[in-house]
Amino acid sequence: MGIVWELDFYSRSILDENQKKVWEVLLCESPLDTRQSTEELFRYASWCPNQQVNSIWLQSAIAEAIAQSKQPPEKIRFFRRQMSNMIVKACEDLGIPAQASRRTYTIDRWLQQRAKDFYPSQPGYQASAEVSSFVRYEPETPQALPDALEGQKWAFVSLEAAAFEEMDEWDIAFGEVFPLSLMELAPDTRIPGIIIFSSRATPVAAWMSGLELAFVRFESEPVARLLLETGESDSWILANIKDAQTLNEARGFESAKEKAQRVHFLAVQSSPTSEAFAGFWLLQELK
């Protein structure tokens, strides 16, 4: 995978001299290696005058960021769907694909940091107007996986955070990861995961790689099941849970996620004895 950027373009809890909200564009590079230093990631921030909030200004800002960066992005992710038309047009006019995604982990952390340490120090800051950086949307009705892509077996597993430092030595065909240092997780933190075993492991992993994987979650009602959340709002039924033991494991999976800042992983293998992964994704459920 080439360079990926994350983008946010929205008003902040800061008023200008005319009592209008100040807008800001943030661009940052997504880390794609578990050992990558977050300090090395490219970042760009610029205030936008309230009267110039449009795709032309945004396109110019992105172009300026590209000029300052070492390497332009191959695609840009964003999470504010209400800004979709403006963001997509600005990016496409620069020849860069833009995609609404729930995999914007880096800019989510950056926004949290700025809301705590930067925005409150700015003239015109309005504390009462501060809101969560991540925007939640109701997911679509979960749909069944295509029959040919259903796993034959699956299992709950876990790994210590320190184990992911050696991922460059793992045999992985499809996937995407990030450094756990981004979430400041201790090396001994248990990271929960799910492994899907399938004789069609490679086609399953290839299909998943095109879905913009966001996170896996356990849903107890109306029926107990594991759901795979993808794209901006798509939801897939990964597995139905019918027995008490698996139900307890699913609850344990969610509990472990909470202890690991909702970080978890999804993997695909041909069999439990395989030493290679057809697919491996580190994920985080943003809230």
N, C-alpha and C positions, 0 to 999 in steps of 0.2 A: 504494500500500500504506500502511495506517495504522501506528500505533505497534506494534512487536513487542518483546516482552521475552524474555529467556532466564533460565532458573531452574535452580538446583541445590540439592537438599536432601539432605544426607548427613552421615555422621559424619566428623569430622576426626581427624588424628593428635595429638589432645590429650586427656588424661585429666583428669576432674574429681577432687574430693576423695575420691570413692568408687571411684576407679580405673575409672570407666566413660567410654567415649568421648563427647566433647562433639559435639553435632550443630549444624549451621549451615545457614541458608537464605541463598542469594545470589540477587539479582534484578538484572538489568541490561538496559538498552535496547540493541537491535540498531541499529547505524548503517545507514542505507539510502541514503546518498548518498556518492559518492566524495570530496566536499569537506568532509564533516561532521567537525567536531573531536571526537575521542574524549573530550576533557576535558569536553565538554558533556553527555555521555550520563548518564542517570539510573542511579544505583546504590543498592542497599539491602542491608544485611547484618545478620543478627541471630542470636545464639546460641539454641539450643533445648535446654531441659533434657531429659536422657535419658529421663525418665519421661513426657514429653509429646510424644513423636514420634508424631503422628497427623495426619489430614487436617484436624481441627478447629483445631489449633494452626497448621498451615500456612496454612489459609484466613485466619486472623486476621492472620498475618504479611503475607500478600499484600495484604490489605485495608489494613493500616497503610502498606505501601509505596505503594499507590495514593493514599492520602490525602496522602502526602508528595510525590508526583510532580506534574508540571504537567499530565499527560494520561495517562489509563489506557490499558493496552495493548488492542489488538484481538485479539491471540492471544499465547500463551506457548509457547516451545519449551523442551524439556529433553532431555538425552541419557542419563540413567540409567534404562534401561528397568525395572530391578528396583524402581524407585520409582513406576512408571507409575500403578498404581491410586490411590495416595495423592495424587499430584500432580494427576491428571486430576479426581478428585473435588473436591479443594480449589478448583481453578480453575473447574470447571463450576458449583459451588455459588455462585460469584461471577459466573456468567454469562460466563465467559471461556473460549474454546476452548483446549485444551492439546494439544500434539502432540510425540511423540517424534521427534527430528530429529538428523541429523548436521551440521546447519548452525548449530551453536552456537559460532561462532568467537570471539565477544566474551567469553563467560563462560569459555571455555577459556583465553584469554590472562589473564584476571583470576585464575583459579585458579592458574595458573603463577606469577603475580606474588606471590600470597598465600603459596604454598608456599615461595617463596624469601625473601620479605622480612617476612611478617607472622606466620605460624603458628610459626616457630622462636622468636619472642620471647614467645610466650604461656606462662604457667605450665602445667605438665603436658604440654608438647610431647614427643612420642616420635618422634625422627628415624627410627628403624628401621622405623616403621610407615608412612612416607610412600610414596604410590604415585602413578602418573601420574594427572593430573586427568581425562583423557579415557578412557572405557571403550570398548574395541573389542569388537565382536560379529562373529561369522562372518556374512558376507552370504548371502542366499538364493541358490539356484541361478539363474544369469542366465537371463532369459527374453527371447524375441524381441520386438522392437517390433511393434506392430500394423502390418500391411501398408500401410495407408493413411497411416501416419506415418513411413515410412522415407524418409530423404533420398535424392535422386537422385545427389548428389555431396557430397563433403566434403573439407576440406583442413586441414592443420596450418598455423598462422600464429603470429605473435607481435607484441606491442606493447610499447613502453617503458612503464614504470609512469607516467611523467609524462603520457602521452597520456590516461590515465583522468581527469585533472583537468578535461577538457573534455566529459565524458560528458553533462552537462546540455544540450549542444547537439546530441547525437545523436538521431536519430529511432528510438525503441525502443518497440515495442508492449507486450511482456511482458518481465519480467526482475526481477533483484534484484542489487544491488551493495553494496559497502562501501568505506570509505576504506582505501587501501593503507598509510596511516600507522599503521593498527591493527597491522600486521605489521612496521612500521618498515623498509619496503623503500626503497632508494635510488631516486631518480627515473629513473636509467638502467638499472634492473633490467629484463631482458627477461621479460615475462609470456607464457607459451605459451598457445595456445588452439586450439580446433577450431571451424570454421565448417561448418555443415550447409546445403547448398543444396537447396531443394525448391520445386517449383511450388505446393505446398500449405504454404508457409512459415508462414502465420498459424495454420492448424489444428495444425500440429506444435508451434509455440511455445505455443499456448494449452493443449495437452495437457501439455506439459512444465511449464508454470507451476503446474499442479495437483499436481505430484509431489513437492514439497519437495526440489529438487535439492541433492545433497550434493557430489559430485565426479566427475570422469572419471578412469579409470585404465587403463593398458595391462596386459594379462595375456598372457604368452607361452606358458603351458601351461594346459590340455592343447592348446589351439589359440591362435594369436595373434589377439587381438581387443581392441577398445576397449569398455570397459564404463562405463555410466552408473549411478552409485550414487544412489539416492533414498530418501526416507523414513528409517525407522529401520534397515532392512536389505534393501530391495529392490534388485535389480540387473538392468540391461537391456543387451542386446547392441547397442551402438551401431553397430559395424562389424566385420566379419571382415577380417583382414589376410592377403593371400595372396602378395604379391610382395615381393622383397628391398628395393626402394627404400622402399616404404611401411613396411616393418618397421624400417628404420633411422630413418625419420622418427618412428615411434612411440617408439623408444628415446630419440631426441633429445628428444621431448616430455616423457618422464618425467625425463630428466636436467635439462631446463630447469625443471621443476617443483621439483626438489630445490633448485636454486640460488635459487629465488624463494619459499622456505619453503612449497613445495607449492601456491602460489597459481596459478591458471590461469583460463581462461574458456571458456564454451561459447556460441556464437552461432548464430542461424538467419536465413538470408536467402533471398529468392526466386531470386537469381542472383548470380554473381560481380560483375556490373556494378551491382547495386543499392546505393544509398547509405543505405538504411534497414534497420533490423534488426527482423524479426518477433519475435525474442527475443534477450536478452543477459543472461548470468549470470556474475558473478564467483564463483569457487568456491575452496575450500581443502580439501585432504585432511588431516584431522586424524589425528595418530598419537600 
